[in-house]
Amino acid sequence: MNATWLRRCAFLCAAGLLALALVTSCRRSIGSPSNTTPVILISIDTLRSDHLPAYGYKGITTPNIDALRADSILYERAYSHVPLTLPSHTSILTGMLPADHGVRDNVGYHVGDSIPMVQELLKKNGYATGAAVSAFVLRRETHLARGFDFYDDAVKAMAGENLIGRVQRDGRETEKAGQKWIDAQGTRPFFFFLHLYDPHTPYTPPEPYFSMYSNHYDGEIAYVDSIIGTLIADLKKRGLYDKSLIIFLSDHGEGLSEHGEEEHGLLLYREELQVPLIVKLPGQRKAGATVKTPVQLVDVFPTILERTATPAPATGHRIGQSLLSFLDGGPVRSIYSETLYPRFHFGWSDLHSLIDGDNHYIRSPQPELFDLASDPGEKKNVLQDNRRAYIKLRDEIEPFVKSAAAPANIDPEEAAKLAALGYVGSTVDTSKSGPLPDPKSMMGAFHDIRVAYTLYRDGKEPEALQLTNQLLASNGQITDLWDLKSKILYKMGREQDSIEAAKDGLRHVPTAIALLYDVANLALKMGDLDTAQKHAEIAVTVEPGEAHEILSKIWMRRNDPKRAEAEAKLAVDTAHDPTDSLIMLGGIERARGNMPAALGYYQRALTASEKSSKPAPGLHAALGDVLARLGRNEEAEREFRLEIAKNPSSSDAYASLVMLLAVEHRLDEATKLIFDVVKAVPQPHTYTVVAETLTAIGDDRGALFWAFQGQQKYPGDPELKRLPQHVRESGPLLRKRMMN
């Protein structure tokens, strides 16, 4: 044993002891793990890190996020694994890459039952678990709700939304729901996940933020900051802030047209992958610290488990490590990201990327390599200048690249909601071999697709049709474009052409469930029951839910309530949202005179409607009618008034309430209500309804008066022309119906 070797051993031992001492010192400075530590995970959807003052941005003020940062550790370079909301949040909550947890897109996937999630593990460790989310994308049907005691995903209407109505809600409402749950936990340790969607399109922050910022994306961020301030103020008020582990992050960034993409999902440049990540430890330990080593969102999962002394799951492929292990630098790892969105929805190539220190490699038909140190905006492809790094990363990324079958048979309502959020919802056939277009070379086509949807939404049908036809001539595999063409033609009054467009789409994509539904629904509206039935029966074999619902309507039109009932019951068992089928069953029982059974179905429909936030016009009126027939007049009146409040143009709801008031001899109120409905709904049918209602309560003179008023105002209306004779003949019959 020579002296040189001994000196080397002594040096290595000393170095090892020094490293151990540093780690031990670091661990002491961050405190000990505890299963009594409250944990709050705040995710701000679509938030770029370089649009926060905490990361050097000067365009806005965010005093509450800045104050949180002052108490926390800031990670300068944190990266998402996928620029899509559902798969990215699944990675956060599971600590797994998308290919490992299996959720590769926003629709058509759900978290597998065998995949452990952080909320489940914390619950086993004695934690109360709660969440409040702001978007349809994270609804409980994705199975993200598994393991949460409380999961508030109620999404309310967006102002001005005229296509689908229910896709996201104001972050302040989400925060209030979460705050109420937190306040109810008392001294029990809890994990709370808050998801705010506001920076996502459309960028419409409320005042004063809309006027304060010409860049409305920044205005949305400033608004979110105020919501964060409300939450933190409540935590401080209840003595929870100091003792909590708070993790603030985003699921992905936003393109903002820097590489041609306005939003996110198609490309993998830094602006879509780099996200803010701020970690506040209990007692504000390490306050103000900054970590420069690149980290990734899958590191959040082991961080939470470590700080709460929660045992890690024995199974599952996980590559993350505690964020606190990087406080003194730590190893530089390769960080993987992907997007299959362009392949699934447009038939373009999927993209994969690897960030290794300052090198960012993007695997695509036209591969790219960027030097993030000298070119953070990724404007210059240095692949030819740095072949060594390119070859190294090209080889290293291959084990990460795993294929996935496209999500099949996406529910049309899901697709419509995703389209309202800027995503194309349906899928294309991905089984064809051969080279696929590089998404970055298709940004013009993608822009045109968005323009076509916007033209349709804005009522510019001829322009929308022209552009849609041009796009379909280039790529007939995009299901959503055929669906859009069908809807445009129907809106233009070209019903038969609308059906033919959907049929043309089916020739390109034979199993496209949205197009099968289009043909079936359009044929049903036009009275072509045979065509409607044939396409609905095909749809049953692909996606049964709505198909059974359509078939129930067809059998009602064929005057076969028994078969309609059977189909409606199948729809209740299989549909994404059973509201309409439950209403159908309630109507069948009401027609049979079985009011208790009808009441049960309507009440279930009301619950389903509230859960899905789906409008159900006429439901409260139908419920009120059944309650009135059961002699429960006070409840019936409440339902009629609810219907009027939700649907002010429902003249039938007014009429039902007038009848109820007349039966209770509240004639002054009934008379006033008649004037209210004529003012609120100035249409020919309103006068018909008023006249028939007055006839039913025995006021034939009043009925004739309103019939005459309607004829004077709408002399050409055929229904009103027939009304005086019809009123006289129908009076006794209506009175008899009302007494039953």
Beta strands, then each sheet from edge to edge (+ up, - down):
strand 1: 39-44
strand 2: 73-75
strand 3: 78-79
strand 4: 128-132
strand 5: 150-152
strand 6: 190-196
strand 7: 245-249
strand 8: 274-275
strand 9: 277-280
strand 10: 290-291
strand 11: 295-296
strand 12: 334-339
strand 13: 351-356
strand 14: 359-363
strand 15: 368-371
sheet 1: 5+ 4+ 6+ 1+ 7+ 9- 2+ 10+
sheet 2: 8+ 3- 11-
sheet 3: 12+ 13- 14+ 15-
end
